[in-house]
């Protein structure tokens, strides 16, 4: 595998991981699965915006931000 192939493989792994985390954080609800699709195709711009929104919503509590209300 050449360098571009490795980069594409790593980036695809990032997209799948961020989509899986987004769906898991929202307890695999319909909204969570919809956000997961947006995360898969939106990439880094979606994830940074979503994390910024969550940080304001959680008032800086990293546990609530990463795990969700029910799990923290």
Protein Blocks (a to p, Z undefined) as FASTA:
>chain_A
ZZklmmmmmmmmmmmmmmmmmmmmnoopaklmmmmmmmmmnmmmlmmmmmmmmmmmnnop
aklmmnojklZZ
